[in-house]
C-alpha cells in the first residue's frame, strides 16, 4: 500500500520534508509519496481539504499556514492548543486532528543533538508568529531562567505572553541585556533578510539557533551575523526539522524512527535544495 503525505506552505519549494519522510519510510519498508503543496493566499482550507479528499493520510504544515491549520483542525493536541498553531494534521475516525511537534523537535535538537543547555538560561526569541508560538511551551517546560519575545508587532508577542501566563515569559520592546540562547523564529531567512540586532545581546558563551535554514548549512543571515561577531555555537533548524518530522511520522504510522542517520546524511549533502 502506498501512503500519500504532503507538506503545505508558502514558499514551499525549499522544503526538505519529502526527503526526510522518505528516509523514515525506508526504515520501516513503507511506500510513501510526499508532495510539496504551494498554498496561495487565503487558500489553506481548500488546499488541505483537497489533499485529504484525495486520500491523503496526513500532512505537515509550514509557514505561514500554521495558525490556519489550527483553525482548520476539529480537535487538537495539548501542544497545539497551547501554541494555537498546528504543524501536523492527521485524521482520527474521520475527524481532522491537529498536533504541534515543533517544540518537542526543537528541544530534542538543542539538548540531545547539539548538547546545549536550556535549564537556567536567559533566552531571547525573535518573532511571534506560528513558529515561535509552537516552541514556547516546550522551552518553558525545560526550565529556563527567562524567555523574552521580541517582535515588530508588539501585541503578537504579548498574546503569547498572556496565553502562557508564566512569570519567566516576557514580551519586550527593547534589547538591553545579554542572552545565553538566541532563537530566530522570524521568516527572515526565506528572503535573505538581515535582522537589525545590537551586538550587545551576545556574550562569550551565547548560542544562536535559527528555526529556518539557508541554502548552505548554518548560513542564514542571522547565523552569518552571529558568527561574524565571534559566536561559535550556532545551528540552523535542520535538526529540528528532522526531529519534529519524526514525531509526525509516529503520529501517522505509530512507529518510531532513527533520526541521527537522517540528520547526518542531510548535513553531509551540504545544501538545502
C-alpha positions in Angstrom: 0.0 0.0 0.0 1.3 3.5 -0.9 0.5 6.3 1.6 0.0 9.9 0.5 1.7 12.5 2.6 2.5 16.2 1.9 3.7 19.5 3.3 1.7 22.7 2.8 3.1 26.2 2.9 4.3 29.3 1.0 7.1 29.3 0.0 7.4 25.5 -0.2 10.0 24.6 -2.9 12.8 24.7 -0.3 11.2 22.2 2.0 13.2 19.0 2.8 10.2 17.2 4.4 9.7 14.9 1.4 13.3 13.7 1.6 13.1 13.2 5.4 9.9 11.2 5.4 11.0 9.0 2.6 14.1 8.2 4.6 11.9 7.4 7.6 9.6 5.2 5.4 12.6 3.3 4.2 13.5 2.4 7.8 10.1 0.6 8.1 9.8 -0.5 4.4 6.7 1.6 3.9 5.9 3.0 0.5 5.0 6.7 0.6 4.6 9.7 -1.8 5.3 13.1 -0.3 4.3 16.2 -2.2 5.1 19.9 -1.7 1.9 21.9 -2.0 2.1 25.6 -2.5 -0.7 27.4 -0.7 -1.9 30.6 -2.4 -3.0 33.5 -0.1 -6.2 32.7 1.8 -6.5 29.2 0.2 -5.3 26.9 3.0 -8.7 25.3 3.7 -9.2 24.5 0.1 -5.7 23.0 -0.4 -5.9 21.0 2.8 -9.4 19.7 2.1 -8.5 18.7 -1.5 -5.5 16.7 -0.2 -7.5 14.9 2.4 -10.3 14.1 0.0 -7.8 12.7 -2.5 -6.8 10.1 0.0 -4.0 11.8 1.9 -3.1 10.1 5.2 -1.7 13.2 6.8 0.4 16.3 6.1 2.8 18.7 7.7 2.3 22.5 7.7 5.0 25.2 7.4 5.0 29.0 7.4 2.8 30.9 7.1 0.0 28.4 7.5 0.3 27.0 11.0 -2.4 29.2 12.5 -4.6 28.5 9.5 -4.1 24.8 10.2 -5.1 25.3 13.9 -8.4 26.8 12.8 -8.9 24.0 10.2 -8.4 21.2 12.7 -11.5 20.0 14.6 -9.6 18.5 17.5 -6.2 19.5 18.9 -3.4 18.0 21.0 -2.4 19.8 24.2 0.7 21.2 22.5 -1.3 22.6 19.6 -3.8 24.2 22.0 -1.1 25.8 23.9 0.6 27.1 20.7 -2.6 28.0 18.9 -0.7 26.6 15.9 -0.6 23.3 14.1 2.2 21.7 12.1 0.9 18.2 11.7 -2.5 17.1 10.6 -4.0 13.6 10.7 -7.5 12.1 10.6 -8.9 10.1 13.5 -12.1 8.2 12.7 -12.7 10.8 10.0 -12.1 13.8 12.3 -9.3 16.2 11.4 -6.8 16.4 14.3 -4.1 19.0 14.7 -0.8 18.5 16.5 2.2 20.6 17.0 5.6 18.8 17.2 7.8 21.9 16.7 8.6 22.5 20.3 9.4 18.9 21.1 11.6 18.8 17.9 13.5 21.9 18.9 14.0 20.7 22.4 15.4 17.4 21.2 17.7 19.1 18.7 19.1 21.6 21.2 19.5 19.4 24.2 20.3 15.9 22.7 21.8 16.6 19.3 23.7 19.8 20.0 24.3 19.3 23.7 23.3 22.8 24.6 21.5 23.7 27.8 18.2 25.4 28.3 17.7 25.0 32.0 18.7 28.1 33.9 19.5 30.1 30.7 18.3 33.5 29.6 16.6 33.0 26.2 15.7 35.6 23.5 13.0 34.6 21.0 12.9 36.8 17.8 9.5 36.7 16.2 6.0 35.9 17.5 4.3 34.0 14.6 3.3 30.4 14.4 6.8 29.2 14.5 7.5 31.0 17.8 4.2 30.1 19.4 4.8 26.4 18.6 8.0 26.2 20.6 7.5 28.4 23.6 5.7 25.8 25.7 8.5 23.2 25.4 11.1 25.9 26.1 9.4 26.9 29.3 9.0 23.2 30.3 12.8 23.0 30.1 13.0 25.4 33.0 15.0 28.5 31.6 15.8 31.4 33.8 13.8 33.7 31.5 12.3 33.8 28.0 11.9 37.2 26.3 10.0 37.6 23.0 10.8 40.5 20.6 8.5 41.1 17.7 7.9 44.0 15.3 4.2 43.8 16.2 4.4 44.0 20.0 0.8 42.8 20.6 1.6 39.5 19.0 4.4 38.9 21.5 2.0 40.0 24.2 -0.6 37.5 23.1 1.9 34.6 23.6 2.8 36.0 27.0 -0.8 36.1 28.1 -1.5 32.6 26.7 1.2 31.0 28.9 0.9 33.2 32.0 4.4 32.3 33.1 6.5 34.8 35.1 9.6 33.8 33.2 8.0 34.8 29.9 8.0 38.4 28.9 7.2 40.3 25.7 9.8 43.1 25.2 10.2 46.1 23.0 13.9 46.9 23.5 17.1 44.8 23.8 19.2 45.9 26.8 20.8 42.7 28.1 22.8 39.7 27.0 21.3 36.3 26.4 22.7 32.7 26.7 20.5 31.4 23.8 19.0 33.4 21.0 16.4 31.8 18.7 15.4 33.3 15.4 11.8 32.4 14.8 11.2 35.1 12.1 11.0 34.3 8.4 14.0 36.5 7.5 16.0 33.6 6.1 13.4 32.9 3.4 14.1 36.3 1.9 17.8 36.6 2.9 16.9 39.5 5.2 19.3 40.6 7.8 17.9 41.3 11.2 18.9 44.7 12.8 20.2 43.5 16.1 22.7 45.1 18.6 25.9 43.0 19.2 25.4 43.7 22.9 22.9 40.9 23.2 25.7 38.4 22.7 28.1 37.2 25.4 31.2 34.9 25.0 29.1 31.7 25.6 26.0 32.7 23.6 24.4 30.0 21.4 22.4 31.1 18.3 19.7 29.0 16.7 17.7 29.7 13.6 14.4 27.8 13.2 14.8 28.0 9.4 17.8 27.1 7.2 19.6 28.7 4.3 21.0 27.4 1.0 24.0 26.1 2.9 24.4 24.6 6.4 24.4 27.2 9.1 24.4 30.1 6.5 21.2 32.0 7.3 21.6 35.8 7.6 21.1 35.6 11.4 23.8 32.9 11.8 26.2 34.7 9.5 25.7 37.8 11.6 26.3 35.7 14.8 29.4 34.0 13.5 30.8 37.4 12.3 30.7 38.5 15.9 32.6 35.5 17.2 29.7 33.1 18.2 30.9 29.6 17.7 27.8 27.7 18.9 25.4 28.1 16.0 22.8 25.9 14.3 20.1 26.2 11.7 16.8 24.4 12.1 17.6 21.3 10.0 17.9 19.1 13.1 14.7 20.4 14.5 13.0 19.8 11.1 14.1 16.1 11.3 13.1 15.7 14.9 9.7 17.3 14.5 9.1 15.2 11.4 10.0 12.0 13.4 7.2 12.8 15.8 4.8 13.5 12.9 5.7 10.1 11.4 4.9 8.4 14.7 1.5 10.2 14.8 0.7 9.0 11.3 2.1 5.4 11.5 2.6 4.7 15.2 6.3 3.9 14.6 9.5 5.3 15.9 12.4 6.2 13.6 16.1 6.8 13.9 16.8 10.5 13.4 20.6 10.7 13.7 21.5 9.0 10.4 19.0 11.2 8.6 20.4 14.4 10.1 23.9 13.3 9.3 23.2 12.4 5.7 21.4 15.7 5.1 24.3 17.7 6.7 26.8 15.9 4.5 24.7 16.9 1.5 25.6 20.4 2.5 22.7 22.3 0.9 19.0 22.6 1.5 17.9 22.2 -2.1 
